[in-house]
């Protein structure tokens, strides 16, 4: 689409690369299949995500998290339109200092996967979480993913 690439993520298994631009605000996420050396899919993050600010594949290369100003979504690799999780910040009440006018905190930074059990086999117990950068009162938030 002619825009510079500002964000890039490579899946742990090396099969996929996700790219996006921060300008314009509605830039899509492009998903490339490195085995076939071609564009596999394009995701339009939508108005509920806002300007994309980060991309991250989980360590099993099963999920892609993409963060924007308004929310974070987690989709399934190879079934890119299937969103399995949407994370949003709570709205503030009373317009407290340090908050966005008329709303709550916003996602201002990156997103990373972590936890124990990320490489366990299906059926084994494990705890998986996302850490996100935010502005406002809490600069980092941790989200448990089930």
C-alpha positions as CSV (number, residue, x, y, z in Angstrom):
1,X,0.0,0.0,0.0
2,X,3.0,2.3,-0.2
3,X,3.3,3.1,3.5
4,X,6.5,2.6,5.5
5,X,6.6,-0.4,7.8
6,X,6.7,0.7,11.4
7,X,5.9,-2.6,13.1
8,X,7.1,-6.1,12.3
9,X,6.7,-9.5,14.1
10,X,8.1,-12.9,13.1
11,X,6.5,-16.1,14.3
12,X,8.7,-18.4,16.4
13,X,8.5,-21.2,13.8
14,X,9.6,-18.7,11.1
15,X,6.5,-19.4,8.9
16,X,4.9,-15.9,9.1
17,X,5.7,-12.3,9.3
18,X,3.2,-9.6,10.3
19,X,3.8,-6.0,9.3
20,X,2.0,-2.7,9.7
21,X,2.3,1.0,9.5
22,X,1.3,3.7,12.0
23,X,0.4,6.1,9.2
24,X,-2.4,6.4,8.1
25,X,-4.3,5.6,11.3
26,X,-6.3,2.8,9.6
27,X,-3.4,1.0,8.1
28,X,-4.0,-2.8,7.7
29,X,-1.8,-5.5,9.0
30,X,-0.2,-7.6,6.3
31,X,0.6,-11.3,7.0
32,X,3.3,-12.9,4.9
33,X,3.8,-16.6,4.4
34,X,7.6,-17.1,4.3
35,X,7.3,-20.7,3.0
36,X,5.5,-19.5,-0.1
37,X,7.1,-16.0,-0.2
38,X,3.8,-14.2,-0.7
39,X,1.2,-12.2,1.1
40,X,-1.1,-14.6,2.9
41,X,-3.7,-12.3,4.4
42,X,-4.6,-8.7,5.3
43,X,-6.3,-7.7,8.5
44,X,-8.1,-4.4,8.8
45,X,-7.7,-3.7,12.5
46,X,-11.0,-1.7,12.6
47,X,-12.0,1.5,14.5
48,X,-12.2,-0.4,17.8
49,X,-8.4,-0.9,17.7
50,X,-7.3,2.4,16.4
51,X,-3.8,3.2,15.1
52,X,-1.7,0.0,15.3
53,X,1.2,0.4,17.8
54,X,2.5,-3.2,18.2
55,X,2.5,-6.7,16.8
56,X,3.5,-10.0,18.6
57,X,3.2,-13.7,17.8
58,X,3.0,-16.0,20.8
59,X,5.9,-18.4,21.3
60,X,3.9,-21.3,19.8
61,X,3.2,-19.3,16.7
62,X,-0.5,-20.1,17.2
63,X,-1.7,-16.5,17.9
64,X,-1.0,-13.0,16.8
65,X,-1.7,-10.1,19.2
66,X,-2.0,-6.6,17.7
67,X,-2.3,-3.5,19.8
68,X,-3.8,-0.2,18.9
69,X,-4.7,3.0,20.8
70,X,-8.1,1.7,21.8
71,X,-7.8,-2.1,22.3
72,X,-5.7,-5.2,21.7
73,X,-6.9,-8.2,19.7
74,X,-5.6,-11.7,19.5
75,X,-6.3,-13.7,16.4
76,X,-5.5,-17.2,15.3
77,X,-2.6,-17.9,12.9
78,X,-3.8,-19.1,9.5
79,X,-7.4,-18.1,10.4
80,X,-6.5,-14.5,10.6
81,X,-10.0,-13.1,10.7
82,X,-10.9,-15.2,13.8
83,X,-10.4,-13.0,16.8
84,X,-10.3,-15.0,20.0
85,X,-9.8,-12.2,22.5
86,X,-10.3,-8.4,22.7
87,X,-8.7,-6.5,25.6
88,X,-9.9,-3.0,26.4
89,X,-9.0,-0.6,29.3
90,X,-11.6,0.5,31.7
91,X,-13.1,4.0,31.1
92,X,-12.2,6.6,33.8
93,X,-15.0,8.4,35.7
94,X,-14.8,12.1,36.3
95,X,-12.0,13.0,33.9
96,X,-9.1,12.5,36.4
97,X,-5.7,14.1,35.7
98,X,-3.5,12.1,33.4
99,X,-6.3,10.4,31.6
100,X,-7.5,10.9,28.0
101,X,-10.2,13.5,27.9
102,X,-13.6,11.8,27.8
103,X,-12.2,8.3,28.2
104,X,-9.9,6.0,30.1
105,X,-6.3,5.1,29.7
106,X,-5.0,4.2,26.2
107,X,-2.6,1.6,25.0
108,X,0.5,3.6,24.2
109,X,3.2,1.0,23.9
110,X,3.9,-2.5,22.9
111,X,2.5,-5.9,23.5
112,X,4.5,-9.0,24.5
113,X,3.7,-12.6,25.4
114,X,4.9,-14.3,28.5
115,X,4.2,-16.8,31.3
116,X,4.9,-20.4,32.0
117,X,3.5,-23.3,29.9
118,X,3.9,-21.5,26.6
119,X,5.6,-24.6,25.1
120,X,3.6,-27.3,26.8
121,X,1.7,-29.8,24.9
122,X,-2.1,-29.5,24.5
123,X,-3.9,-30.6,27.6
124,X,-1.1,-29.6,30.0
125,X,-1.6,-26.8,32.4
126,X,0.1,-23.5,31.8
127,X,-0.4,-19.8,32.5
128,X,-0.2,-17.4,29.5
129,X,-0.3,-13.7,29.7
130,X,0.2,-10.5,27.7
131,X,2.0,-7.5,29.0
132,X,0.9,-4.2,27.4
133,X,2.3,-0.7,27.6
134,X,-0.3,1.9,28.5
135,X,-0.3,5.6,29.4
136,X,-2.0,6.9,32.5
137,X,-1.8,5.6,36.1
138,X,-0.4,2.1,35.2
139,X,2.3,2.2,32.5
140,X,2.3,-1.7,32.2
141,X,-0.7,-4.0,32.4
142,X,-0.7,-7.8,32.6
143,X,-3.6,-9.8,31.1
144,X,-4.2,-13.4,31.8
145,X,-5.2,-15.3,28.6
146,X,-7.1,-18.6,28.9
